[in-house]
Amino acid sequence: MSGIKSLAKDTAVYGLSSIIGRFLNWCLVPLYVWIFPTDEYGIVSYLYSFTAVALVILNYGMETGFFRYANKEPDPERVYTTSLISVGFTSLLFMVLVSVLIGPVSGALLLPGHPLFVWLLGITVAIDAFSNIPFAYLRYRNRAFRFAGIKLLNVGLNISLNLFFLLACPALMKSAPALVSWFYEPLGGAGFGIGWIFLANLISSAVVLLCLMPELTGRRVQFDAPLLRRMLVYSWPLLVLGVAGILSQNMGQILIPYLFRGEEQAARSMVGIYGANIKIAIVMVMFTQAFRYAYEPFIFARARGEGEDRSKAYCDAMKYFVIFGLFIFLAVMYFLPLLKYFVSPSYWPGLKVVPVMMAADLCFGVFFNLSLWYKLTDRTHWGMYLSLLCFALMFGFNVWFVPAIGIPDGYMGSAWAALASYFIVMVVSYFLGKKYYPLPYQSGRILLYVLFAALLYAAGEWTGAIFATWLTYLTRTLLLCIYLGVVAGAEHLPLPGRK
């Protein structure tokens, strides 16, 4: 029991640091979209999508491989230093290749006029990939608070540097130019634009690497080539799964510029509008991530038990995930006329992606819940197959839908592609789970909740069309209370004032 409590505590620390960090970075988006036009922010969104993919490739599953073999081999320090040398070598090689081939790389990314931006992010992603191994070592040693502290330092420093470069420096150039002109003007000043975002990211990543020096020094370096080969054999399916998954998540932002060759500015503008507005829908992603940190230790702890209690716990977890996910969907959609001020008016045409992407993210969350069947039956290869299926669907639907819709609303094709892809893999995983690990999910009741939420969503949209603003929000708040009341009554949950 003490082990489970320790796991729960560490999970909470890791989860909160990741979610808080993601939320704080999320808060930078309003700054970016109010300062930069849609096509410039489109470059930011576009390049960060490639960065996410590159980070997965440069880690090539070694983080999970380290955990596997550190708990399996008699000498975990040898596993750690072997992992460090391997990822350090590939990260350094990546830095060199990006620096030497920056021209062709920038051209391949359709950004031949911005090689410095590409280089800054290339160096940053290499540093982050290498840093992931000492971060994994901290988790292995149960140094949860040090892990969380460094992660939050990274976020705090990145936000501070963004505010300094984008707001303070332009103001100081007017009132006290001598304080900042020595570095600000040589890099282009305000004309460096979004480059300051990438520079802030690089500096914060470098500082994190310095903070990790105690995990990198003061130990005997051991490299075990046969061990590395075993780790690579173990990790390569995770690389395939990770690359397929991250490409699926970022497919729209990556593909749109390639689908509109010759119309680069319009394509970047679409990527910018799409990338900014899906940040509103990311509330659902953060909920799914929070649920994931609690759910994975929950299911593996329950797997030790037997009988109906274990199955009921799994099924209840699914049901309540959908219930709370639907509540978040309704809350965001009801108050979207207020949340839209998260982005500047030039980005408002893309608000129509929010309900589609929130529904897509809810489907992805259900798909994650369903994944327990292949985790608990040691059929993890199915996770790779389903990720590859999702990637293929996402690619095909984007290539079909985006050009069909065209400029300026082609990004809606990416949103519908995400919803269709996640829905299909969710359904496929559900039926595979019924075959390999059947559970008595309350599918009928869950479907009724989905239909009920859809009716309330339609009613909320109708109130917005006929009522004054204050009455609309009052009515929508009442509808949210009705949803909670009906669910609480159906599930026999306690309400305030009711025992």
Number of C-alpha atoms within 10 A of each C-alpha: 7 7 8 12 10 12 17 16 13 19 20 16 18 19 19 17 21 20 18 15 19 15 15 16 14 15 14 14 19 15 16 21 22 16 16 15 16 26 19 20 26 27 23 20 22 24 20 18 20 20 18 16 20 19 23 23 15 20 26 23 23 26 22 17 21 25 17 15 20 18 12 11 12 10 11 17 16 19 25 24 21 21 26 23 18 17 23 20 13 17 23 15 13 18 19 14 13 21 18 12 13 19 18 14 18 19 13 10 17 14 17 15 10 16 19 17 21 23 21 20 22 26 20 23 27 24 21 19 21 24 24 18 25 22 21 19 20 18 18 15 9 14 14 19 15 15 20 22 14 18 19 20 16 22 24 16 18 24 19 14 20 21 17 16 21 20 14 13 20 18 13 15 17 9 10 12 15 11 12 16 16 10 11 18 14 9 14 12 19 17 10 14 17 18 22 23 22 23 20 22 22 21 17 21 24 18 14 21 21 13 15 18 12 11 16 17 9 8 10 9 14 15 17 13 11 9 16 20 11 12 21 17 13 17 21 15 18 23 20 18 23 22 23 23 21 19 24 25 19 21 23 30 27 20 18 25 24 15 17 18 12 10 12 17 17 19 29 24 23 28 29 27 29 29 26 27 24 20 19 24 24 18 19 25 21 17 18 21 17 17 17 17 20 15 19 14 15 17 18 13 14 14 13 8 11 9 7 11 11 16 18 15 14 22 19 15 18 21 21 13 19 21 18 14 25 23 17 19 22 24 16 20 20 24 15 16 13 10 13 16 12 20 21 18 11 12 23 15 13 21 21 15 23 23 19 21 26 27 23 24 27 25 24 23 25 23 22 17 26 22 19 20 23 18 16 13 10 10 13 16 14 17 18 19 15 21 22 20 20 25 24 15 20 27 20 13 20 26 19 14 18 24 16 12 13 15 15 14 20 23 29 24 23 29 29 21 28 31 21 20 24 27 21 19 19 23 15 14 23 21 14 16 17 13 11 12 14 13 17 12 18 13 12 9 12 16 13 11 19 16 12 16 20 15 12 19 21 11 14 23 15 12 19 18 10 10 12 11 13 10 13 20 18 12 18 24 17 13 20 20 13 13 20 17 15 14 15 13 12 10 10 9 12 11 11 5 5 6 6
